[in-house]
Amino acid sequence: MPSIAEDREITKAAKADPDAQPLTANQLKAMVPLRTLRGRPKSENPKQLVSVRYSQEVLAYFRSTGEGWQARMDSVLKEYVTKQSRRAQK
């Protein structure tokens, strides 16, 4: 740890550097903890984690379509649900 005199010298040198000016009170107030900026924004409709067993043929097909295959499976299932819901309403 620097002594009080060394700390004063460090602070004086930092204040003299135009590229390293101390933050203003408004800048400090506007700061947001890094933790809140990490990751994806929270979804309004989060998906639920479940364990499901699919046939090898179904998995092989969707995996062969490349990255995002799980999202494509979800889209296909959503489309099926929509069609079935329409049938049920008739």
Secondary structure, DSSP 8 states (H G I E B T S, - for coil): ---HHHHHHHHHHHHH-TTS----HHHHHH---GGGGSS----SS----------HHHHHHHHHT-TTHHHHHHHHHHHHHHHHHHHHH-
